[in-house]
C-alpha cells in the first residue's frame, strides 16, 4: 500500500491547479492533478506526478493515463532524504530525458519553488522565494503568481 500525501501536500496541489487552470484552459490545455504518466506499458519510468500541464500541442498524449511528456510537471517535495533524492535527482533526470519542457519542485519546508526550464543539455534552474512571482514562457499571457500563494 502506498502512503497518501499529507493534507499540506494536498492543499499545495489544489493551489497549483487553481493558479494554473485559467491560463492553461484559455490556451486549450489541461491541468491534471496526480495523473499517471506512462512512457512504456510496463516501464519502470512510469510515474504519478503531483500536477501535469498538457498544452494544446500535446493533447494527443491525454488518454486514460498520460502517454508521453507533459509540457510542465509540478512536484511537491515530501519530507525525508529519499523523497528529496527522488524528486531532485531521479525525477529531474527522467523528466529531462523524456521531453518535459518545464519542471517545478515546490519545497514546503524551505518555502520556495525550484523552476527548471529545458536548456541545451540540462535544466536551467531558478530558485524562487515565497516573495517572488513564478511565470512561464509556456503561458505567455499569464502574469504569474506569487510563490507564497501556492504555499499553505
N, CA, C and O of each residue as an XYZ file, in Angstrom:
608
protein
N       0.837     -1.165      0.000
C       0.000      0.000      0.000
C       0.890      1.239      0.000
O       1.879      1.294      0.731
N       0.542      2.235     -0.818
C       1.320      3.471     -0.800
C       0.686      4.461      0.168
O      -0.532      4.485      0.345
N       1.527      5.272      0.787
C       1.041      6.261      1.733
C       0.527      7.474      0.980
O       1.137      7.905      0.001
N      -0.582      8.024      1.426
C      -1.151      9.229      0.820
C      -0.415     10.433      1.357
O       0.012     10.431      2.511
N      -0.257     11.463      0.542
C       0.418     12.679      0.995
C      -0.361     13.373      2.115
O      -1.556     13.143      2.301
N       0.347     14.222      2.849
C      -0.262     14.972      3.948
C      -1.289     15.966      3.413
O      -1.334     16.247      2.215
N      -2.106     16.488      4.314
C      -3.094     17.496      3.900
C      -2.401     18.746      3.385
O      -2.922     19.409      2.489
N      -1.250     19.080      3.926
C      -0.462     20.230      3.443
C      -0.028     20.021      1.985
O      -0.098     20.930      1.158
N       0.414     18.815      1.709
C       0.817     18.423      0.353
C      -0.392     18.540     -0.597
O      -0.293     19.121     -1.677
N      -1.516     17.983     -0.173
C      -2.737     18.012     -0.989
C      -3.231     19.447     -1.215
O      -3.675     19.783     -2.313
N      -3.154     20.290     -0.183
C      -3.582     21.676     -0.345
C      -2.693     22.405     -1.349
O      -3.173     23.242     -2.114
N      -1.408     22.090     -1.347
C      -0.495     22.709     -2.312
C      -0.860     22.287     -3.728
O      -0.843     23.111     -4.642
N      -1.187     21.019     -3.918
C      -1.631     20.551     -5.240
C      -2.853     21.359     -5.677
O      -2.916     21.824     -6.815
N      -3.817     21.526     -4.782
C      -5.033     22.279     -5.115
C      -4.697     23.719     -5.488
O      -5.263     24.257     -6.440
N      -3.793     24.343     -4.758
C      -3.422     25.732     -5.042
C      -2.742     25.864     -6.408
O      -2.973     26.836     -7.126
N      -1.911     24.893     -6.761
C      -1.253     24.906     -8.071
C      -2.294     24.769     -9.182
O      -2.254     25.498    -10.173
N      -3.215     23.839     -9.010
C      -4.265     23.633    -10.010
C      -5.104     24.905    -10.184
O      -5.392     25.315    -11.309
N      -5.493     25.526     -9.065
C      -6.305     26.746     -9.121
C      -5.545     27.865     -9.841
O      -6.139     28.601    -10.629
N      -4.252     28.001     -9.581
C      -3.456     29.060    -10.212
C      -3.268     28.828    -11.709
O      -3.327     29.772    -12.496
N      -3.043     27.575    -12.103
C      -2.714     27.281    -13.500
C      -3.923     27.029    -14.394
O      -3.838     27.203    -15.610
N      -5.044     26.622    -13.808
C      -6.198     26.246    -14.624
C      -6.672     27.357    -15.568
O      -6.849     27.078    -16.754
N      -6.887     28.595    -15.118
C      -7.396     29.619    -16.057
C      -6.487     29.880    -17.255
O      -6.974     29.868    -18.385
N      -5.180     30.116    -17.060
C      -4.354     30.394    -18.247
C      -4.155     29.176    -19.146
O      -4.059     29.309    -20.366
N      -4.092     27.995    -18.543
C      -3.896     26.780    -19.346
C      -5.156     26.464    -20.151
O      -5.066     26.170    -21.343
N      -6.319     26.519    -19.519
C      -7.561     26.211    -20.244
C      -7.852     27.268    -21.308
O      -8.455     26.954    -22.334
N      -7.433     28.514    -21.083
C      -7.620     29.568    -22.097
C      -6.855     29.246    -23.376
O      -7.227     29.703    -24.457
N      -5.788     28.460    -23.253
C      -5.000     28.054    -24.418
C      -5.405     26.672    -24.936
O      -4.748     26.121    -25.820
N      -6.484     26.114    -24.387
C      -6.955     24.806    -24.847
C      -6.249     23.629    -24.213
O      -6.338     22.507    -24.713
N      -5.543     23.870    -23.110
C      -4.802     22.793    -22.456
C      -5.529     22.232    -21.250
O      -6.670     22.596    -20.964
N      -4.838     21.326    -20.538
C      -5.401     20.662    -19.365
C      -4.415     20.726    -18.202
O      -3.203     20.615    -18.386
N      -4.967     20.909    -16.998
C      -4.196     20.820    -15.757
C      -4.725     19.603    -15.023
O      -5.900     19.553    -14.657
N      -3.862     18.623    -14.808
C      -4.305     17.341    -14.262
C      -3.599     17.031    -12.943
O      -2.380     16.863    -12.921
N      -4.365     16.951    -11.828
C      -3.747     16.588    -10.555
C      -3.539     15.084    -10.450
O      -4.430     14.292    -10.758
N      -2.351     14.711    -10.010
C      -1.972     13.325     -9.752
C      -2.314     12.352    -10.880
O      -2.906     11.302    -10.629
N      -1.948     12.691    -12.119
C      -2.227     11.758    -13.217
C      -1.163     10.668    -13.278
O      -0.050     10.851    -12.784
N      -1.499      9.562    -13.869
C      -0.479      8.573    -14.182
C       0.166      8.982    -15.492
O      -0.523      9.388    -16.428
N       1.490      8.877    -15.565
C       2.220      9.183    -16.802
C       2.944      7.914    -17.230
O       3.781      7.380    -16.502
N       2.605      7.445    -18.425
C       3.212      6.227    -18.967
C       4.066      6.563    -20.181
O       3.628      7.275    -21.084
N       5.282      6.048    -20.191
C       6.088      6.135    -21.405
C       6.132      4.759    -22.070
O       6.214      4.653    -23.294
N       6.077      3.722    -21.259
C       6.009      2.357    -21.768
C       4.987      1.610    -20.922
O       4.794      1.944    -19.753
N       4.340      0.620    -21.482
C       3.257     -0.059    -20.773
C       3.673     -0.570    -19.395
O       2.954     -0.346    -18.421
N       4.792     -1.236    -19.293
C       5.240     -1.769    -18.009
C       6.596     -1.209    -17.615
O       7.316     -1.831    -16.834
N       6.951     -0.057    -18.137
C       8.272      0.513    -17.886
C       8.459      1.010    -16.473
O       7.503      1.401    -15.804
N       9.708      0.991    -16.022
C       9.987      1.474    -14.673
C      10.058      2.996    -14.617
O      10.193      3.565    -13.534
N       9.969      3.665    -15.770
C       9.953      5.121    -15.812
C       8.561      5.703    -15.562
O       8.427      6.920    -15.442
N       7.538      4.880    -15.483
C       6.182      5.374    -15.294
C       6.035      5.994    -13.900
O       6.477      5.420    -12.905
N       5.407      7.176    -13.846
C       5.318      7.935    -12.599
C       3.927      8.537    -12.430
O       3.103      8.490    -13.343
N       3.680      9.101    -11.252
C       2.442      9.833    -10.977
C       2.831     11.172    -10.347
O       2.891     11.286     -9.123
N       3.094     12.184    -11.177
C       3.470     13.488    -10.620
C       2.298     14.125     -9.881
O       1.154     13.692    -10.019
N       2.596     15.155     -9.096
C       1.534     15.833     -8.356
C       0.613     16.615     -9.289
O      -0.606     16.578     -9.123
N       1.180     17.321    -10.267
C       0.383     18.066    -11.242
C       1.081     17.984    -12.593
O       2.302     18.116    -12.681
N       0.302     17.766    -13.635
C       0.829     17.793    -15.004
C       0.021     18.799    -15.817
O      -1.203     18.864    -15.709
N       0.718     19.572    -16.622
C       0.079     20.517    -17.530
C       0.370     20.039    -18.944
O       1.521     19.850    -19.337
N      -0.709     19.850    -19.697
C      -0.592     19.431    -21.093
C      -1.249     20.514    -21.932
O      -2.454     20.745    -21.831
N      -0.454     21.172    -22.756
C      -0.978     22.231    -23.614
C      -1.502     21.652    -24.922
O      -1.320     20.467    -25.203
N      -2.148     22.490    -25.713
C      -2.828     22.046    -26.938
C      -1.907     21.276    -27.882
O      -2.350     20.351    -28.563
N      -0.624     21.655    -27.927
C       0.300     20.982    -28.856
C       0.572     19.531    -28.487
O       1.109     18.782    -29.303
N       0.210     19.115    -27.267
C       0.469     17.746    -26.819
C      -0.790     17.037    -26.333
O      -0.689     15.996    -25.685
N      -1.958     17.566    -26.625
C      -3.196     16.975    -26.100
C      -3.390     15.516    -26.494
O      -4.089     14.778    -25.799
N      -2.793     15.100    -27.577
C      -2.908     13.713    -28.019
C      -2.373     12.708    -27.019
O      -2.711     11.526    -27.096
N      -1.541     13.151    -26.077
C      -0.999     12.217    -25.078
C      -1.974     11.956    -23.942
O      -1.761     11.038    -23.150
N      -3.060     12.759    -23.843
C      -4.030     12.592    -22.757
C      -5.036     11.523    -23.166
O      -5.882     11.733    -24.035
N      -4.918     10.366    -22.509
C      -5.835      9.265    -22.729
C      -6.334      8.834    -21.356
O      -6.539      9.686    -20.492
N      -6.535      7.541    -21.129
C      -6.916      7.103    -19.784
C      -5.840      7.527    -18.790
O      -6.144      7.941    -17.671
N      -4.605      7.421    -19.199
C      -3.451      7.978    -18.497
C      -2.703      8.816    -19.524
O      -2.974      8.725    -20.721
N      -1.779      9.618    -19.066
C      -0.966     10.408    -19.990
C       0.076      9.480    -20.595
O       0.785      8.780    -19.873
N       0.165      9.475    -21.897
C       1.122      8.608    -22.598
C       2.109      9.466    -23.372
O       2.019      9.614    -24.591
N       3.053     10.027    -22.626
C       4.056     10.895    -23.218
C       4.431     11.993    -22.229
O       4.062     11.948    -21.056
N       5.165     12.973    -22.725
C       5.701     14.028    -21.868
C       4.771     15.233    -21.795
O       4.504     15.865    -22.817
N       4.275     15.560    -20.610
C       3.534     16.813    -20.433
C       4.462     18.011    -20.697
O       5.684     17.869    -20.686
N       3.881     19.164    -20.928
C       4.686     20.375    -21.112
C       5.345     20.789    -19.794
O       6.513     21.178    -19.767
N       4.578     20.700    -18.700
C       5.047     21.128    -17.383
C       4.630     20.094    -16.349
O       3.496     19.616    -16.350
N       5.564     19.757    -15.466
C       5.256     18.885    -14.335
C       5.614     19.627    -13.061
O       6.653     20.282    -12.977
N       4.725     19.514    -12.055
C       4.949     20.111    -10.743
C       4.952     19.000     -9.703
O       4.024     18.194     -9.634
N       5.999     18.968     -8.899
C       6.082     18.031     -7.773
C       6.157     18.845     -6.491
O       6.824     19.879     -6.442
N       5.478     18.380     -5.461
C       5.576     18.977     -4.143
C       6.510     18.066     -3.357
O       6.215     16.890     -3.145
N       7.630     18.618     -2.930
C       8.659     17.830     -2.262
C       8.149     17.329     -0.917
O       7.753     18.113     -0.054
N       8.166     16.028     -0.757
C       7.781     15.420      0.517
C       8.978     15.456      1.461
O      10.116     15.636      1.030
N       8.708     15.284      2.748
C       9.797     15.296      3.714
C      10.595     14.005      3.616
O      10.072     12.964      3.216
N      11.849     14.086      3.981
C      12.705     12.906      4.008
C      13.762     12.912      2.924
O      13.584     13.490      1.852
N      14.868     12.254      3.230
C      16.010     12.199      2.314
C      15.662     11.464      1.033
O      16.043     11.898     -0.055
N      14.936     10.346      1.150
C      14.584      9.563     -0.044
C      13.682     10.354     -0.984
O      13.876     10.318     -2.199
N      12.697     11.068     -0.439
C      11.810     11.883     -1.275
C      12.603     12.985     -1.982
O      12.378     13.261     -3.160
N      13.517     13.601     -1.267
C      14.351     14.658     -1.847
C      15.189     14.102     -3.002
O      15.270     14.712     -4.069
N      15.809     12.942     -2.781
C      16.616     12.319     -3.828
C      15.755     11.970     -5.040
O      16.157     12.196     -6.182
N      14.574     11.421     -4.787
C      13.679     11.022     -5.873
C      13.258     12.228     -6.719
O      13.353     12.188     -7.946
N      12.794     13.300     -6.064
C      12.270     14.446     -6.813
C      13.359     15.341     -7.398
O      13.192     15.883     -8.490
N      14.473     15.503     -6.682
C      15.510     16.429     -7.139
C      16.626     15.763     -7.933
O      17.484     16.446     -8.491
N      16.619     14.444     -7.987
C      17.620     13.752     -8.796
C      16.961     12.824     -9.816
O      17.037     13.068    -11.020
N      16.313     11.757     -9.334
C      15.778     10.742    -10.244
C      14.699     11.307    -11.176
O      14.787     11.132    -12.391
N      13.688     11.979    -10.624
C      12.619     12.519    -11.477
C      13.125     13.671    -12.332
O      12.709     13.826    -13.480
N      14.006     14.466    -11.787
C      14.604     15.572    -12.548
C      15.263     15.030    -13.824
O      15.045     15.562    -14.912
N      16.064     13.975    -13.685
C      16.732     13.365    -14.838
C      15.727     12.710    -15.782
O      15.826     12.845    -17.001
N      14.763     12.002    -15.205
C      13.738     11.328    -16.002
C      12.965     12.325    -16.863
O      12.806     12.110    -18.064
N      12.491     13.399    -16.265
C      11.675     14.370    -16.989
C      12.478     15.064    -18.087
O      11.932     15.360    -19.149
N      13.744     15.325    -17.855
C      14.591     15.912    -18.899
C      14.753     14.918    -20.048
O      14.585     15.272    -21.214
N      15.077     13.683    -19.709
C      15.297     12.640    -20.721
C      14.043     12.372    -21.546
O      14.141     12.104    -22.744
N      12.862     12.440    -20.923
C      11.619     12.102    -21.608
C      10.960     13.265    -22.349
O       9.967     13.051    -23.045
N      11.491     14.513    -22.220
C      10.979     15.604    -23.048
C      10.059     16.610    -22.386
O       9.417     17.401    -23.077
N       9.977     16.602    -21.044
C       9.191     17.618    -20.340
C       9.876     18.968    -20.564
O      11.104     19.052    -20.524
N       9.094     20.022    -20.799
C       9.656     21.337    -21.110
C      10.041     22.102    -19.837
O      11.086     22.751    -19.792
N       9.197     22.023    -18.811
C       9.484     22.681    -17.531
C       9.158     21.733    -16.394
O       8.245     20.912    -16.479
N       9.941     21.873    -15.314
C       9.745     21.064    -14.114
C       9.847     21.993    -12.916
O      10.861     22.661    -12.717
N       8.768     22.027    -12.109
C       8.759     22.831    -10.887
C       8.741     21.902     -9.687
O       8.002     20.918     -9.669
N       9.551     22.211     -8.687
C       9.538     21.485     -7.422
C       9.241     22.501     -6.329
O       9.992     23.457     -6.138
N       8.152     22.291     -5.620
C       7.781     23.181     -4.520
C       8.269     22.554     -3.227
O       7.904     21.429     -2.887
N       9.106     23.306     -2.506
C       9.659     22.840     -1.236
C       8.893     23.521     -0.098
O       9.116     24.696      0.195
N       8.005     22.784      0.526
C       7.152     23.353      1.574
C       7.954     23.829      2.775
O       7.704     24.921      3.286
N       8.913     23.032      3.234
C       9.673     23.418      4.423
C      10.563     24.629      4.157
O      10.699     25.489      5.027
N      11.166     24.712      2.988
C      12.035     25.848      2.638
C      11.233     27.033      2.109
O      11.769     28.129      1.949
N       9.943     26.810      1.838
C       9.045     27.855      1.320
C       9.614     28.493      0.055
O       9.750     29.712     -0.054
N       9.941     27.618     -0.896
C      10.466     28.096     -2.174
C       9.989     27.183     -3.306
O       9.421     26.116     -3.073
N      10.237     27.633     -4.529
C       9.887     26.873     -5.725
C      11.124     26.827     -6.614
O      11.697     27.863     -6.950
N      11.527     25.625     -6.988
C      12.625     25.452     -7.947
C      11.989     25.333     -9.332
O      11.259     24.381     -9.607
N      12.269     26.296    -10.191
C      11.725     26.284    -11.552
C      12.844     25.881    -12.499
O      13.854     26.574    -12.619
N      12.648     24.746    -13.171
C      13.645     24.251    -14.112
C      13.085     24.320    -15.523
O      12.006     23.802    -15.806
N      13.827     24.961    -16.391
C      13.448     25.047    -17.802
C      14.501     24.320    -18.628
O      15.680     24.279    -18.274
N      14.051     23.757    -19.715
C      14.934     22.962    -20.562
C      16.007     23.837    -21.206
O      15.695     24.824    -21.873
N      17.262     23.472    -21.003
C      18.390     24.121    -21.671
C      18.875     23.244    -22.815
O      18.174     22.322    -23.232
N      20.059     23.523    -23.320
C      20.589     22.748    -24.442
C      20.846     21.283    -24.070
O      20.546     20.380    -24.851
N      21.404     21.053    -22.872
C      21.709     19.677    -22.485
C      21.293     19.340    -21.055
O      21.461     18.203    -20.614
N      20.756     20.311    -20.335
C      20.354     20.082    -18.950
C      19.312     21.127    -18.573
O      18.979     22.007    -19.367
N      18.803     21.015    -17.349
C      17.865     22.009    -16.849
C      18.603     23.292    -16.497
O      19.736     23.255    -16.018
N      17.957     24.421    -16.735
C      18.406     25.710    -16.223
C      17.518     25.979    -15.011
O      16.300     26.099    -15.138
N      18.142     26.072    -13.831
C      17.373     26.133    -12.588
C      17.363     27.539    -11.989
O      18.366     28.252    -11.986
N      16.201     27.899    -11.489
C      15.995     29.175    -10.805
C      15.255     28.854     -9.512
O      14.229     28.174     -9.537
N      15.771     29.342     -8.375
C      15.107     29.129     -7.089
C      14.371     30.417     -6.729
O      14.979     31.480     -6.606
N      13.058     30.306     -6.564
C      12.209     31.449     -6.255
C      11.761     31.384     -4.805
O      11.302     30.342     -4.337
N      11.894     32.499     -4.097
C      11.431     32.564     -2.709
C       9.925     32.805     -2.702
O       9.319     33.038     -3.748
N       9.332     32.747     -1.525
C       7.886     32.934     -1.445
C       7.449     34.330     -1.857
O       6.282     34.524     -2.197
N       8.345     35.307     -1.837
C       8.004     36.676     -2.252
C       8.081     36.858     -3.771
O       7.574     37.847     -4.301
N       8.710     35.913     -4.470
C       8.872     36.018     -5.925
C       7.611     35.602     -6.664
O       6.747     34.915     -6.119
N       7.526     36.028     -7.904
C       6.428     35.638     -8.794
C       6.948     34.580     -9.756
O       7.978     34.772    -10.402
N       6.235     33.466     -9.851
C       6.600     32.435    -10.818
C       5.804     32.673    -12.096
O       4.592     32.886    -12.068
N       6.518     32.631    -13.213
C       5.925     32.762    -14.545
C       6.517     31.665    -15.423
O       7.497     31.018    -15.053
N       5.915     31.468    -16.579
C       6.455     30.509    -17.536
C       6.216     31.008    -18.949
O       5.164     31.568    -19.255
N       7.201     30.798    -19.802
C       7.043     31.170    -21.214
C       6.037     30.261    -21.919
O       5.601     30.567    -23.029
N       5.666     29.149    -21.286
C       4.642     28.268    -21.856
C       3.276     28.948    -21.874
O       2.411     28.610    -22.681
N       3.094     29.921    -20.962
C       1.827     30.657    -20.840
C       2.139     32.150    -20.980
O       2.133     32.880    -19.989
N       2.411     32.602    -22.205
C       2.906     33.967    -22.408
C       1.980     35.079    -21.923
O       2.463     36.162    -21.592
N       0.682     34.854    -21.869
C      -0.260     35.883    -21.422
C      -0.465     35.886    -19.909
O      -1.061     36.815    -19.365
N       0.023     34.854    -19.232
C      -0.166     34.714    -17.788
C       0.796     35.621    -17.053
O       1.996     35.617    -17.329
N       0.278     36.397    -16.120
C       1.124     37.302    -15.335
C       1.843     36.587    -14.200
O       2.669     37.190    -13.515
N       1.545     35.332    -13.995
C       2.190     34.560    -12.946
C       1.471     34.689    -11.625
O       0.410     35.306    -11.529
N       2.066     34.099    -10.615
C       1.508     34.143     -9.261
C       2.654     34.155     -8.266
O       3.722     33.604     -8.533
N       2.436     34.774     -7.131
C       3.450     34.742     -6.085
C       3.601     33.310     -5.579
O       2.619     32.588     -5.407
N       4.832     32.922     -5.348
C       5.090     31.597     -4.809
C       4.332     31.408     -3.501
O       3.842     30.311     -3.234
N       4.223     32.451     -2.678
C       3.518     32.333     -1.387
C       2.066     31.904     -1.564
O       1.496     31.259     -0.684
N       1.463     32.260     -2.705
C       0.055     31.888     -2.909
C      -0.100     30.389     -3.188
O      -1.207     29.856     -3.119
N       1.003     29.715     -3.500
C       0.959     28.272     -3.734
C       1.231     27.481     -2.455
O       1.026     26.268     -2.406
N       1.697     28.187     -1.421
C       2.083     27.542     -0.175
C       0.990     27.642      0.883
O       0.444     28.722      1.104
N       0.662     26.524      1.543
C      -0.349     26.591      2.604
C       0.219     27.240      3.869
O      -0.493     27.379      4.864
